[in-house]
């Protein structure tokens, strides 16, 4: 279930400019910080689920991209 939540979070990030802007302003430069940001937005996910979601997610919208997030290092 947490994997599904992580995938929904990535979908929202991709299609919502405001959410994506908030993420980049928060300087989420690691996987841990991305997960903390997701938690703050109500998406409770684990590191394993987020990693799997980043690997599996297929971008669907022409507006935004989550590609830079795939390169985030683990750790704080």
PDB file of N, CA, C and O in Angstrom:
ATOM      1  N   UNK A   1       0.817  -1.193   0.000  1.00  0.00           N
ATOM      2  CA  UNK A   1       0.000   0.000   0.000  1.00  0.00           C
ATOM      3  C   UNK A   1       0.866   1.263   0.000  1.00  0.00           C
ATOM      4  O   UNK A   1       0.515   2.252  -0.645  1.00  0.00           O
ATOM      5  N   UNK A   2       1.969   1.239   0.702  1.00  0.00           N
ATOM      6  CA  UNK A   2       2.833   2.422   0.731  1.00  0.00           C
ATOM      7  C   UNK A   2       3.446   2.683  -0.648  1.00  0.00           C
ATOM      8  O   UNK A   2       3.709   3.834  -0.997  1.00  0.00           O
ATOM      9  N   UNK A   3       3.671   1.637  -1.425  1.00  0.00           N
ATOM     10  CA  UNK A   3       4.184   1.830  -2.787  1.00  0.00           C
ATOM     11  C   UNK A   3       3.154   2.595  -3.618  1.00  0.00           C
ATOM     12  O   UNK A   3       3.506   3.505  -4.368  1.00  0.00           O
ATOM     13  N   UNK A   4       1.897   2.225  -3.482  1.00  0.00           N
ATOM     14  CA  UNK A   4       0.827   2.929  -4.196  1.00  0.00           C
ATOM     15  C   UNK A   4       0.784   4.392  -3.769  1.00  0.00           C
ATOM     16  O   UNK A   4       0.576   5.279  -4.598  1.00  0.00           O
ATOM     17  N   UNK A   5       0.979   4.645  -2.479  1.00  0.00           N
ATOM     18  CA  UNK A   5       0.998   6.017  -1.963  1.00  0.00           C
ATOM     19  C   UNK A   5       2.167   6.794  -2.565  1.00  0.00           C
ATOM     20  O   UNK A   5       2.006   7.950  -2.958  1.00  0.00           O
ATOM     21  N   UNK A   6       3.333   6.172  -2.638  1.00  0.00           N
ATOM     22  CA  UNK A   6       4.505   6.822  -3.217  1.00  0.00           C
ATOM     23  C   UNK A   6       4.274   7.140  -4.696  1.00  0.00           C
ATOM     24  O   UNK A   6       4.663   8.208  -5.169  1.00  0.00           O
ATOM     25  N   UNK A   7       3.654   6.235  -5.411  1.00  0.00           N
ATOM     26  CA  UNK A   7       3.358   6.476  -6.826  1.00  0.00           C
ATOM     27  C   UNK A   7       2.364   7.627  -6.988  1.00  0.00           C
ATOM     28  O   UNK A   7       2.507   8.436  -7.905  1.00  0.00           O
ATOM     29  N   UNK A   8       1.372   7.710  -6.124  1.00  0.00           N
ATOM     30  CA  UNK A   8       0.413   8.808  -6.175  1.00  0.00           C
ATOM     31  C   UNK A   8       1.098  10.149  -5.867  1.00  0.00           C
ATOM     32  O   UNK A   8       0.780  11.171  -6.475  1.00  0.00           O
ATOM     33  N   UNK A   9       2.035  10.129  -4.920  1.00  0.00           N
ATOM     34  CA  UNK A   9       2.794  11.337  -4.599  1.00  0.00           C
ATOM     35  C   UNK A   9       3.586  11.805  -5.822  1.00  0.00           C
ATOM     36  O   UNK A   9       3.574  12.993  -6.146  1.00  0.00           O
ATOM     37  N   UNK A  10       4.266  10.894  -6.496  1.00  0.00           N
ATOM     38  CA  UNK A  10       5.042  11.262  -7.683  1.00  0.00           C
ATOM     39  C   UNK A  10       4.138  11.782  -8.796  1.00  0.00           C
ATOM     40  O   UNK A  10       4.510  12.705  -9.520  1.00  0.00           O
ATOM     41  N   UNK A  11       2.960  11.197  -8.931  1.00  0.00           N
ATOM     42  CA  UNK A  11       2.010  11.673  -9.940  1.00  0.00           C
ATOM     43  C   UNK A  11       1.587  13.112  -9.633  1.00  0.00           C
ATOM     44  O   UNK A  11       1.536  13.951 -10.532  1.00  0.00           O
ATOM     45  N   UNK A  12       1.288  13.392  -8.376  1.00  0.00           N
ATOM     46  CA  UNK A  12       0.908  14.762  -7.997  1.00  0.00           C
ATOM     47  C   UNK A  12       2.060  15.723  -8.226  1.00  0.00           C
ATOM     48  O   UNK A  12       1.856  16.842  -8.697  1.00  0.00           O
ATOM     49  N   UNK A  13       3.282  15.289  -7.892  1.00  0.00           N
ATOM     50  CA  UNK A  13       4.446  16.146  -8.121  1.00  0.00           C
ATOM     51  C   UNK A  13       4.597  16.478  -9.594  1.00  0.00           C
ATOM     52  O   UNK A  13       4.918  17.609  -9.960  1.00  0.00           O
ATOM     53  N   UNK A  14       4.364  15.489 -10.423  1.00  0.00           N
ATOM     54  CA  UNK A  14       4.541  15.698 -11.855  1.00  0.00           C
ATOM     55  C   UNK A  14       3.493  16.660 -12.414  1.00  0.00           C
ATOM     56  O   UNK A  14       3.817  17.492 -13.262  1.00  0.00           O
ATOM     57  N   UNK A  15       2.251  16.562 -11.958  1.00  0.00           N
ATOM     58  CA  UNK A  15       1.210  17.365 -12.586  1.00  0.00           C
ATOM     59  C   UNK A  15       0.912  18.683 -11.890  1.00  0.00           C
ATOM     60  O   UNK A  15       0.238  19.534 -12.471  1.00  0.00           O
ATOM     61  N   UNK A  16       1.390  18.883 -10.663  1.00  0.00           N
ATOM     62  CA  UNK A  16       1.075  20.122  -9.944  1.00  0.00           C
ATOM     63  C   UNK A  16       2.306  21.012  -9.807  1.00  0.00           C
ATOM     64  O   UNK A  16       3.231  20.713  -9.051  1.00  0.00           O
ATOM     65  N   UNK A  17       2.294  22.104 -10.551  1.00  0.00           N
ATOM     66  CA  UNK A  17       3.416  23.047 -10.521  1.00  0.00           C
ATOM     67  C   UNK A  17       3.691  23.569  -9.115  1.00  0.00           C
ATOM     68  O   UNK A  17       4.846  23.687  -8.705  1.00  0.00           O
ATOM     69  N   UNK A  18       2.635  23.879  -8.384  1.00  0.00           N
ATOM     70  CA  UNK A  18       2.796  24.451  -7.046  1.00  0.00           C
ATOM     71  C   UNK A  18       3.501  23.476  -6.105  1.00  0.00           C
ATOM     72  O   UNK A  18       4.400  23.867  -5.361  1.00  0.00           O
ATOM     73  N   UNK A  19       3.098  22.228  -6.139  1.00  0.00           N
ATOM     74  CA  UNK A  19       3.720  21.225  -5.269  1.00  0.00           C
ATOM     75  C   UNK A  19       5.184  21.023  -5.644  1.00  0.00           C
ATOM     76  O   UNK A  19       6.049  20.917  -4.775  1.00  0.00           O
ATOM     77  N   UNK A  20       5.450  20.970  -6.938  1.00  0.00           N
ATOM     78  CA  UNK A  20       6.825  20.793  -7.413  1.00  0.00           C
ATOM     79  C   UNK A  20       7.684  21.984  -7.002  1.00  0.00           C
ATOM     80  O   UNK A  20       8.835  21.808  -6.603  1.00  0.00           O
ATOM     81  N   UNK A  21       7.135  23.195  -7.096  1.00  0.00           N
ATOM     82  CA  UNK A  21       7.867  24.395  -6.681  1.00  0.00           C
ATOM     83  C   UNK A  21       8.175  24.342  -5.188  1.00  0.00           C
ATOM     84  O   UNK A  21       9.291  24.656  -4.773  1.00  0.00           O
ATOM     85  N   UNK A  22       7.197  23.949  -4.381  1.00  0.00           N
ATOM     86  CA  UNK A  22       7.420  23.825  -2.937  1.00  0.00           C
ATOM     87  C   UNK A  22       8.540  22.832  -2.641  1.00  0.00           C
ATOM     88  O   UNK A  22       9.366  23.061  -1.757  1.00  0.00           O
ATOM     89  N   UNK A  23       8.560  21.736  -3.381  1.00  0.00           N
ATOM     90  CA  UNK A  23       9.609  20.729  -3.183  1.00  0.00           C
ATOM     91  C   UNK A  23      10.983  21.315  -3.485  1.00  0.00           C
ATOM     92  O   UNK A  23      11.918  21.136  -2.704  1.00  0.00           O
ATOM     93  N   UNK A  24      11.112  22.006  -4.598  1.00  0.00           N
ATOM     94  CA  UNK A  24      12.411  22.549  -4.981  1.00  0.00           C
ATOM     95  C   UNK A  24      12.844  23.684  -4.060  1.00  0.00           C
ATOM     96  O   UNK A  24      14.036  23.842  -3.795  1.00  0.00           O
ATOM     97  N   UNK A  25      11.900  24.470  -3.573  1.00  0.00           N
ATOM     98  CA  UNK A  25      12.226  25.532  -2.618  1.00  0.00           C
ATOM     99  C   UNK A  25      12.699  24.936  -1.293  1.00  0.00           C
ATOM    100  O   UNK A  25      13.547  25.513  -0.613  1.00  0.00           O
ATOM    101  N   UNK A  26      12.143  23.777  -0.932  1.00  0.00           N
ATOM    102  CA  UNK A  26      12.524  23.132   0.336  1.00  0.00           C
ATOM    103  C   UNK A  26      13.915  22.502   0.269  1.00  0.00           C
ATOM    104  O   UNK A  26      14.421  21.996   1.271  1.00  0.00           O
ATOM    105  N   UNK A  27      14.524  22.535  -0.903  1.00  0.00           N
ATOM    106  CA  UNK A  27      15.875  21.993  -1.112  1.00  0.00           C
ATOM    107  C   UNK A  27      15.962  20.529  -0.706  1.00  0.00           C
ATOM    108  O   UNK A  27      16.871  20.129   0.022  1.00  0.00           O
ATOM    109  N   UNK A  28      15.025  19.745  -1.175  1.00  0.00           N
ATOM    110  CA  UNK A  28      15.036  18.300  -0.928  1.00  0.00           C
ATOM    111  C   UNK A  28      16.106  17.685  -1.829  1.00  0.00           C
ATOM    112  O   UNK A  28      15.831  17.266  -2.953  1.00  0.00           O
ATOM    113  N   UNK A  29      17.323  17.644  -1.310  1.00  0.00           N
ATOM    114  CA  UNK A  29      18.457  17.187  -2.114  1.00  0.00           C
ATOM    115  C   UNK A  29      18.918  15.783  -1.761  1.00  0.00           C
ATOM    116  O   UNK A  29      20.019  15.375  -2.128  1.00  0.00           O
ATOM    117  N   UNK A  30      18.073  15.040  -1.045  1.00  0.00           N
ATOM    118  CA  UNK A  30      18.367  13.646  -0.740  1.00  0.00           C
ATOM    119  C   UNK A  30      17.050  12.882  -0.673  1.00  0.00           C
ATOM    120  O   UNK A  30      15.974  13.470  -0.576  1.00  0.00           O
ATOM    121  N   UNK A  31      17.161  11.586  -0.727  1.00  0.00           N
ATOM    122  CA  UNK A  31      15.971  10.746  -0.648  1.00  0.00           C
ATOM    123  C   UNK A  31      15.252  10.947   0.681  1.00  0.00           C
ATOM    124  O   UNK A  31      14.023  11.000   0.718  1.00  0.00           O
ATOM    125  N   UNK A  32      16.000  11.059   1.763  1.00  0.00           N
ATOM    126  CA  UNK A  32      15.392  11.282   3.081  1.00  0.00           C
ATOM    127  C   UNK A  32      14.585  12.574   3.115  1.00  0.00           C
ATOM    128  O   UNK A  32      13.489  12.610   3.674  1.00  0.00           O
ATOM    129  N   UNK A  33      15.121  13.626   2.525  1.00  0.00           N
ATOM    130  CA  UNK A  33      14.406  14.910   2.519  1.00  0.00           C
ATOM    131  C   UNK A  33      13.170  14.848   1.628  1.00  0.00           C
ATOM    132  O   UNK A  33      12.155  15.473   1.934  1.00  0.00           O
ATOM    133  N   UNK A  34      13.247  14.103   0.532  1.00  0.00           N
ATOM    134  CA  UNK A  34      12.079  13.910  -0.322  1.00  0.00           C
ATOM    135  C   UNK A  34      10.979  13.192   0.462  1.00  0.00           C
ATOM    136  O   UNK A  34       9.806  13.555   0.373  1.00  0.00           O
ATOM    137  N   UNK A  35      11.364  12.181   1.221  1.00  0.00           N
ATOM    138  CA  UNK A  35      10.395  11.427   2.021  1.00  0.00           C
ATOM    139  C   UNK A  35       9.807  12.308   3.114  1.00  0.00           C
ATOM    140  O   UNK A  35       8.607  12.241   3.382  1.00  0.00           O
ATOM    141  N   UNK A  36      10.628  13.125   3.742  1.00  0.00           N
ATOM    142  CA  UNK A  36      10.123  14.056   4.752  1.00  0.00           C
ATOM    143  C   UNK A  36       9.114  15.025   4.131  1.00  0.00           C
ATOM    144  O   UNK A  36       8.078  15.310   4.732  1.00  0.00           O
ATOM    145  N   UNK A  37       9.410  15.524   2.949  1.00  0.00           N
ATOM    146  CA  UNK A  37       8.495  16.417   2.252  1.00  0.00           C
ATOM    147  C   UNK A  37       7.180  15.701   1.964  1.00  0.00           C
ATOM    148  O   UNK A  37       6.105  16.261   2.178  1.00  0.00           O
ATOM    149  N   UNK A  38       7.265  14.469   1.483  1.00  0.00           N
ATOM    150  CA  UNK A  38       6.058  13.681   1.201  1.00  0.00           C
ATOM    151  C   UNK A  38       5.232  13.497   2.472  1.00  0.00           C
ATOM    152  O   UNK A  38       4.009  13.640   2.449  1.00  0.00           O
ATOM    153  N   UNK A  39       5.903  13.180   3.579  1.00  0.00           N
ATOM    154  CA  UNK A  39       5.200  13.028   4.861  1.00  0.00           C
ATOM    155  C   UNK A  39       4.479  14.316   5.225  1.00  0.00           C
ATOM    156  O   UNK A  39       3.336  14.277   5.680  1.00  0.00           O
ATOM    157  N   UNK A  40       5.127  15.448   5.032  1.00  0.00           N
ATOM    158  CA  UNK A  40       4.534  16.737   5.337  1.00  0.00           C
ATOM    159  C   UNK A  40       3.297  17.051   4.501  1.00  0.00           C
ATOM    160  O   UNK A  40       2.463  17.867   4.893  1.00  0.00           O
ATOM    161  N   UNK A  41       3.189  16.407   3.367  1.00  0.00           N
ATOM    162  CA  UNK A  41       2.036  16.595   2.481  1.00  0.00           C
ATOM    163  C   UNK A  41       0.998  15.484   2.665  1.00  0.00           C
ATOM    164  O   UNK A  41       0.019  15.410   1.922  1.00  0.00           O
ATOM    165  N   UNK A  42       1.222  14.618   3.665  1.00  0.00           N
ATOM    166  CA  UNK A  42       0.242  13.579   3.975  1.00  0.00           C
ATOM    167  C   UNK A  42       0.469  12.254   3.283  1.00  0.00           C
ATOM    168  O   UNK A  42      -0.391  11.376   3.347  1.00  0.00           O
ATOM    169  N   UNK A  43       1.597  12.083   2.628  1.00  0.00           N
ATOM    170  CA  UNK A  43       1.920  10.838   1.946  1.00  0.00           C
ATOM    171  C   UNK A  43       2.914  10.050   2.803  1.00  0.00           C
ATOM    172  O   UNK A  43       4.108  10.350   2.801  1.00  0.00           O
ATOM    173  N   UNK A  44       2.435   9.065   3.521  1.00  0.00           N
ATOM    174  CA  UNK A  44       3.290   8.283   4.417  1.00  0.00           C
ATOM    175  C   UNK A  44       3.884   7.130   3.620  1.00  0.00           C
ATOM    176  O   UNK A  44       3.187   6.192   3.234  1.00  0.00           O
ATOM    177  N   UNK A  45       5.198   7.226   3.385  1.00  0.00           N
ATOM    178  CA  UNK A  45       5.910   6.220   2.583  1.00  0.00           C
ATOM    179  C   UNK A  45       7.234   5.881   3.255  1.00  0.00           C
ATOM    180  O   UNK A  45       7.759   6.648   4.062  1.00  0.00           O
ATOM    181  N   UNK A  46       7.752   4.724   2.905  1.00  0.00           N
ATOM    182  CA  UNK A  46       9.060   4.310   3.411  1.00  0.00           C
ATOM    183  C   UNK A  46      10.121   4.588   2.353  1.00  0.00           C
ATOM    184  O   UNK A  46       9.803   4.874   1.199  1.00  0.00           O
ATOM    185  N   UNK A  47      11.367   4.502   2.754  1.00  0.00           N
ATOM    186  CA  UNK A  47      12.465   4.711   1.804  1.00  0.00           C
ATOM    187  C   UNK A  47      12.429   3.664   0.695  1.00  0.00           C
ATOM    188  O   UNK A  47      12.616   3.986  -0.479  1.00  0.00           O
ATOM    189  N   UNK A  48      12.186   2.406   1.074  1.00  0.00           N
ATOM    190  CA  UNK A  48      12.118   1.343   0.063  1.00  0.00           C
ATOM    191  C   UNK A  48      10.995   1.589  -0.942  1.00  0.00           C
ATOM    192  O   UNK A  48      11.172   1.408  -2.146  1.00  0.00           O
ATOM    193  N   UNK A  49       9.845   2.001  -0.429  1.00  0.00           N
ATOM    194  CA  UNK A  49       8.714   2.253  -1.325  1.00  0.00           C
ATOM    195  C   UNK A  49       8.987   3.431  -2.251  1.00  0.00           C
ATOM    196  O   UNK A  49       8.640   3.378  -3.431  1.00  0.00           O
ATOM    197  N   UNK A  50       9.598   4.488  -1.741  1.00  0.00           N
ATOM    198  CA  UNK A  50       9.901   5.645  -2.577  1.00  0.00           C
ATOM    199  C   UNK A  50      10.937   5.281  -3.638  1.00  0.00           C
ATOM    200  O   UNK A  50      10.817   5.696  -4.791  1.00  0.00           O
ATOM    201  N   UNK A  51      11.946   4.515  -3.256  1.00  0.00           N
ATOM    202  CA  UNK A  51      12.955   4.083  -4.218  1.00  0.00           C
ATOM    203  C   UNK A  51      12.326   3.259  -5.330  1.00  0.00           C
ATOM    204  O   UNK A  51      12.616   3.471  -6.507  1.00  0.00           O
ATOM    205  N   UNK A  52      11.467   2.322  -4.956  1.00  0.00           N
ATOM    206  CA  UNK A  52      10.783   1.492  -5.945  1.00  0.00           C
ATOM    207  C   UNK A  52       9.881   2.348  -6.825  1.00  0.00           C
ATOM    208  O   UNK A  52       9.841   2.166  -8.042  1.00  0.00           O
ATOM    209  N   UNK A  53       9.159   3.276  -6.213  1.00  0.00           N
ATOM    210  CA  UNK A  53       8.263   4.150  -6.978  1.00  0.00           C
ATOM    211  C   UNK A  53       9.039   4.993  -7.980  1.00  0.00           C
ATOM    212  O   UNK A  53       8.603   5.156  -9.120  1.00  0.00           O
ATOM    213  N   UNK A  54      10.177   5.528  -7.570  1.00  0.00           N
ATOM    214  CA  UNK A  54      10.996   6.331  -8.490  1.00  0.00           C
ATOM    215  C   UNK A  54      11.483   5.492  -9.665  1.00  0.00           C
ATOM    216  O   UNK A  54      11.588   5.988 -10.786  1.00  0.00           O
ATOM    217  N   UNK A  55      11.780   4.221  -9.406  1.00  0.00           N
ATOM    218  CA  UNK A  55      12.224   3.323 -10.484  1.00  0.00           C
ATOM    219  C   UNK A  55      11.083   2.960 -11.426  1.00  0.00           C
ATOM    220  O   UNK A  55      11.279   2.851 -12.637  1.00  0.00           O
ATOM    221  N   UNK A  56       9.890   2.775 -10.865  1.00  0.00           N
ATOM    222  CA  UNK A  56       8.761   2.263 -11.648  1.00  0.00           C
ATOM    223  C   UNK A  56       7.899   3.344 -12.288  1.00  0.00           C
ATOM    224  O   UNK A  56       7.228   3.079 -13.285  1.00  0.00           O
ATOM    225  N   UNK A  57       7.903   4.553 -11.737  1.00  0.00           N
ATOM    226  CA  UNK A  57       6.961   5.573 -12.193  1.00  0.00           C
ATOM    227  C   UNK A  57       7.212   5.962 -13.648  1.00  0.00           C
ATOM    228  O   UNK A  57       8.340   6.244 -14.050  1.00  0.00           O
ATOM    229  N   UNK A  58       6.145   5.969 -14.412  1.00  0.00           N
ATOM    230  CA  UNK A  58       6.199   6.394 -15.811  1.00  0.00           C
ATOM    231  C   UNK A  58       5.542   7.769 -15.906  1.00  0.00           C
ATOM    232  O   UNK A  58       4.370   7.925 -15.563  1.00  0.00           O
ATOM    233  N   UNK A  59       6.284   8.745 -16.363  1.00  0.00           N
ATOM    234  CA  UNK A  59       5.737  10.094 -16.459  1.00  0.00           C
ATOM    235  C   UNK A  59       4.565  10.110 -17.430  1.00  0.00           C
ATOM    236  O   UNK A  59       4.581   9.456 -18.474  1.00  0.00           O
ATOM    237  N   UNK A  60       3.525  10.895 -17.045  1.00  0.00           N
ATOM    238  CA  UNK A  60       2.277  10.888 -17.801  1.00  0.00           C
ATOM    239  C   UNK A  60       1.864  12.262 -18.312  1.00  0.00           C
ATOM    240  O   UNK A  60       1.012  12.358 -19.195  1.00  0.00           O
ATOM    241  N   UNK A  61       2.446  13.317 -17.777  1.00  0.00           N
ATOM    242  CA  UNK A  61       1.987  14.661 -18.079  1.00  0.00           C
ATOM    243  C   UNK A  61       3.100  15.458 -18.747  1.00  0.00           C
ATOM    244  O   UNK A  61       4.264  15.329 -18.369  1.00  0.00           O
ATOM    245  N   UNK A  62       2.758  16.278 -19.733  1.00  0.00           N
ATOM    246  CA  UNK A  62       3.783  17.038 -20.448  1.00  0.00           C
ATOM    247  C   UNK A  62       4.339  18.221 -19.665  1.00  0.00           C
ATOM    248  O   UNK A  62       5.391  18.747 -20.027  1.00  0.00           O
ATOM    249  N   UNK A  63       3.662  18.655 -18.599  1.00  0.00           N
ATOM    250  CA  UNK A  63       4.053  19.879 -17.901  1.00  0.00           C
ATOM    251  C   UNK A  63       5.314  19.739 -17.064  1.00  0.00           C
ATOM    252  O   UNK A  63       6.244  20.531 -17.216  1.00  0.00           O
ATOM    253  N   UNK A  64       5.362  18.760 -16.197  1.00  0.00           N
ATOM    254  CA  UNK A  64       6.460  18.661 -15.241  1.00  0.00           C
ATOM    255  C   UNK A  64       7.216  17.367 -15.395  1.00  0.00           C
ATOM    256  O   UNK A  64       6.809  16.467 -16.130  1.00  0.00           O
ATOM    257  N   UNK A  65       8.309  17.292 -14.695  1.00  0.00           N
ATOM    258  CA  UNK A  65       9.090  16.075 -14.739  1.00  0.00           C
ATOM    259  C   UNK A  65       9.600  15.746 -13.338  1.00  0.00           C
ATOM    260  O   UNK A  65       9.878  16.641 -12.540  1.00  0.00           O
ATOM    261  N   UNK A  66       9.715  14.472 -13.057  1.00  0.00           N
ATOM    262  CA  UNK A  66      10.292  14.037 -11.790  1.00  0.00           C
ATOM    263  C   UNK A  66      11.693  13.467 -12.011  1.00  0.00           C
ATOM    264  O   UNK A  66      12.311  12.938 -11.087  1.00  0.00           O
ATOM    265  N   UNK A  67      12.177  13.579 -13.224  1.00  0.00           N
ATOM    266  CA  UNK A  67      13.467  12.981 -13.574  1.00  0.00           C
ATOM    267  C   UNK A  67      14.595  13.368 -12.615  1.00  0.00           C
ATOM    268  O   UNK A  67      15.373  12.490 -12.241  1.00  0.00           O
ATOM    269  N   UNK A  68      14.730  14.630 -12.197  1.00  0.00           N
ATOM    270  CA  UNK A  68      15.820  14.959 -11.266  1.00  0.00           C
ATOM    271  C   UNK A  68      15.735  14.194  -9.938  1.00  0.00           C
ATOM    272  O   UNK A  68      16.752  13.967  -9.282  1.00  0.00           O
ATOM    273  N   UNK A  69      14.533  13.804  -9.553  1.00  0.00           N
ATOM    274  CA  UNK A  69      14.379  13.082  -8.283  1.00  0.00           C
ATOM    275  C   UNK A  69      14.946  11.672  -8.353  1.00  0.00           C
ATOM    276  O   UNK A  69      15.327  11.100  -7.331  1.00  0.00           O
ATOM    277  N   UNK A  70      15.000  11.124  -9.532  1.00  0.00           N
ATOM    278  CA  UNK A  70      15.549   9.761  -9.684  1.00  0.00           C
ATOM    279  C   UNK A  70      17.031   9.709  -9.333  1.00  0.00           C
ATOM    280  O   UNK A  70      17.565   8.635  -9.057  1.00  0.00           O
ATOM    281  N   UNK A  71      17.693  10.851  -9.342  1.00  0.00           N
ATOM    282  CA  UNK A  71      19.125  10.912  -9.089  1.00  0.00           C
ATOM    283  C   UNK A  71      19.485  11.263  -7.650  1.00  0.00           C
ATOM    284  O   UNK A  71      20.666  11.382  -7.323  1.00  0.00           O
ATOM    285  N   UNK A  72      18.480  11.431  -6.781  1.00  0.00           N
ATOM    286  CA  UNK A  72      18.755  11.849  -5.409  1.00  0.00           C
ATOM    287  C   UNK A  72      19.554  10.790  -4.644  1.00  0.00           C
ATOM    288  O   UNK A  72      19.255   9.598  -4.722  1.00  0.00           O
ATOM    289  N   UNK A  73      20.563  11.235  -3.911  1.00  0.00           N
ATOM    290  CA  UNK A  73      21.323  10.279  -3.093  1.00  0.00           C
ATOM    291  C   UNK A  73      20.540   9.943  -1.817  1.00  0.00           C
ATOM    292  O   UNK A  73      19.719  10.737  -1.358  1.00  0.00           O
ATOM    293  N   UNK A  74      20.800   8.777  -1.259  1.00  0.00           N
ATOM    294  CA  UNK A  74      20.207   8.416   0.032  1.00  0.00           C
ATOM    295  C   UNK A  74      20.893   9.239   1.112  1.00  0.00           C
ATOM    296  O   UNK A  74      21.970   9.792   0.890  1.00  0.00           O
ATOM    297  N   UNK A  75      20.279   9.318   2.257  1.00  0.00           N
ATOM    298  CA  UNK A  75      20.885  10.045   3.374  1.00  0.00           C
ATOM    299  C   UNK A  75      20.402  11.455   3.487  1.00  0.00           C
ATOM    300  O   UNK A  75      19.628  11.932   2.658  1.00  0.00           O
ATOM    301  N   UNK A  76      20.859  12.123   4.518  1.00  0.00           N
ATOM    302  CA  UNK A  76      20.414  13.491   4.810  1.00  0.00           C
ATOM    303  C   UNK A  76      21.398  14.425   4.217  1.00  0.00           C
ATOM    304  O   UNK A  76      21.241  15.640   4.330  1.00  0.00           O
TER     305      UNK A  76
END
